[in-house]
Amino acid sequence: PIATVGSFAAQQAEATKTLMTGQQREPESMSDYVDEAMSLSYKKRLIGFGILLASGIFFTALSTVLLPLIVLKPHKFAVAYSLGNLLMMTSTVFLVGPKKQCQNMWSGHRALASGCYFGSMVGTIYTAMVLRIYLLVLVFIGIQFVSLVWYSLSYIPYGRQLFQRFILPALKPILKVVSACLWRVCGVCCQRCVPSLLPR
């Protein structure tokens, strides 16, 4: 097609200009940055994956250091923890590409975990920086963690089935205690938040 020939000619002209001047064209949009990142060699994409993964691990470790400060400064913990998880999840974009990553994340058996993960991430940051209710921050962080684990298990053959059969029964007593605590937290939060929303 004519459009394909025109695009190919433009690419060749740009390559010739780069070869003659030694100057590369600066990316003009986000799609240009993505295309440039995906055109990197496998070695460079592997380096990018390692950098994002290491950064994610760093921020996650930093959030554990900030955990004792969650009562006084919940926003610092929430941002560090959420950013660490986000960096670790997006690091695989360098390996499989953004389109394939999105297809994997929002496929039928992973869509619920992905939606809960990103929704809880927004909830974590909102409750920490706007509402400043540290109990709710803990709730959303717990949802983040569970969603990330459930999402990761989908990549392990029979991972979810093995988890449900062997690990989940052992965790049931703990889950009952946690769920009871969550109900109490929700009740306390409703008592604090609902009166402020009602007209006076």
C-alpha positions in Angstrom: 0.0 0.0 0.0 1.0 3.6 -0.6 0.9 4.4 3.2 3.3 1.6 3.9 5.7 2.7 1.2 5.6 6.3 2.5 6.3 5.1 6.0 9.2 3.0 4.9 10.6 5.9 2.8 10.3 8.2 5.8 12.2 5.7 8.0 14.9 5.3 5.5 15.3 9.1 5.2 15.5 9.4 8.9 18.1 6.6 9.1 20.2 8.3 6.4 20.0 11.6 8.2 21.1 10.0 11.4 24.0 8.2 9.7 25.2 11.4 8.0 24.8 13.8 10.9 25.3 11.5 13.8 22.3 12.9 15.6 19.3 10.9 16.5 15.7 12.2 16.4 14.3 12.9 19.8 11.1 11.1 20.7 8.1 13.4 20.5 5.4 11.4 22.2 4.8 8.6 24.6 4.3 6.1 21.7 7.7 7.2 20.3 9.4 6.4 23.7 7.6 3.0 23.7 8.6 2.2 20.1 12.2 3.2 20.9 12.3 1.1 24.0 10.9 -2.0 22.1 13.5 -1.5 19.3 16.3 -1.9 21.8 18.4 -5.1 21.6 17.5 -7.9 23.9 20.5 -7.2 26.1 19.4 -3.6 26.6 15.8 -4.6 27.3 17.1 -7.1 29.8 19.0 -4.3 31.5 15.9 -2.1 31.5 14.0 -5.0 33.1 16.6 -5.4 35.7 16.7 -1.7 36.5 12.9 -1.5 37.0 12.8 -4.7 39.0 15.7 -3.6 41.3 14.0 -0.2 41.7 10.7 -1.9 42.6 12.4 -4.1 45.2 14.2 -1.0 46.6 10.9 0.9 47.1 9.2 -2.1 48.5 12.0 -2.6 51.0 11.9 1.1 51.8 8.2 0.8 52.6 8.9 -1.9 55.2 11.4 0.5 56.8 8.7 3.2 56.9 6.0 0.8 58.2 6.5 2.0 61.9 5.7 5.5 60.7 2.4 4.5 59.1 0.4 6.1 61.9 2.3 9.4 61.7 3.1 9.6 58.0 0.9 7.0 56.1 1.4 8.8 52.8 5.1 8.0 52.7 4.6 4.3 53.3 1.7 4.1 50.8 3.6 5.8 48.0 6.8 3.8 48.5 4.8 0.5 48.7 2.6 1.2 45.7 5.4 2.5 43.6 7.5 -0.5 44.3 4.8 -2.9 43.3 4.0 -0.9 40.2 7.7 -0.9 39.1 8.0 -4.6 39.6 4.9 -5.3 37.6 5.8 -3.0 34.7 9.4 -4.3 34.5 8.2 -7.2 32.3 7.1 -4.7 29.6 10.8 -4.6 28.5 10.6 -8.4 28.0 7.3 -9.0 26.4 6.3 -5.5 25.1 3.4 -3.2 26.3 0.8 -4.7 24.0 1.5 -8.3 25.1 1.7 -7.1 28.7 -1.8 -5.5 28.6 -3.2 -8.6 26.9 -1.8 -10.8 29.6 -3.0 -8.6 32.4 -6.5 -8.2 31.2 -7.1 -11.7 29.9 -10.1 -13.5 31.4 -8.4 -15.3 34.3 -6.3 -12.3 35.3 -8.7 -9.4 34.7 -10.2 -9.5 38.2 -6.8 -9.7 39.9 -5.5 -6.8 37.8 -8.6 -4.7 38.4 -8.4 -5.3 42.2 -4.7 -4.5 42.1 -4.9 -1.2 40.4 -8.0 -0.2 42.2 -6.5 -1.0 45.6 -3.3 1.0 44.6 -5.5 4.1 43.9 -7.3 3.4 47.2 -4.1 3.1 49.1 -2.7 6.5 47.9 -6.1 8.2 48.3 -6.7 7.1 51.8 -3.1 7.8 52.8 -2.8 11.3 51.2 -6.3 12.6 51.3 -8.3 10.8 54.0 -5.3 10.0 56.2 -7.0 7.0 57.7 -4.2 4.6 58.4 -6.5 1.6 59.1 -8.0 1.9 55.6 -4.4 2.2 54.2 -3.7 -1.2 55.8 -6.8 -2.6 54.3 -6.0 -1.4 50.7 -2.4 -2.6 51.1 -3.6 -6.0 52.1 -5.8 -6.1 49.0 -2.8 -5.0 46.9 -0.7 -7.8 48.3 -3.4 -10.5 47.8 -4.2 -9.3 44.3 -0.5 -9.3 43.3 0.0 -12.8 44.7 -3.1 -14.1 42.9 -2.0 -12.4 39.7 1.5 -13.9 40.0 0.1 -17.4 40.6 -1.6 -17.3 37.3 1.8 -17.6 35.6 2.7 -20.7 37.5 1.3 -23.9 36.0 -1.5 -25.1 38.3 -0.3 -22.4 40.8 -3.8 -21.3 41.8 -5.1 -24.8 42.1 -2.2 -25.8 44.3 -2.6 -22.7 46.4 -6.3 -23.4 46.9 -5.8 -27.0 47.7 -2.8 -26.9 50.0 -2.0 -23.4 51.2 -5.4 -21.8 51.6 -6.8 -24.4 54.1 -3.8 -23.7 56.4 -4.5 -19.9 56.1 -8.2 -20.1 56.9 -7.9 -19.5 60.7 -5.7 -16.4 60.0 -8.1 -15.2 57.3 -11.0 -15.5 59.7 -9.2 -13.3 62.2 -8.2 -10.8 59.5 -11.8 -10.6 58.1 -13.2 -9.9 61.6 -10.7 -7.1 62.1 -11.6 -5.7 58.7 -15.2 -5.6 59.6 -14.4 -3.7 62.7 -12.1 -1.3 60.8 -14.9 -0.7 58.3 -17.3 0.0 61.1 -15.0 2.5 62.8 -14.3 4.2 59.4 -18.0 4.5 58.7 -18.6 6.1 62.1 -15.8 8.6 61.4 -16.5 9.4 57.7 -20.3 9.2 57.3 -21.2 12.0 59.8 -18.9 14.4 58.0 -20.6 13.7 54.7 -24.1 14.3 56.0 -25.6 17.8 55.7 -25.7 19.9 58.9 
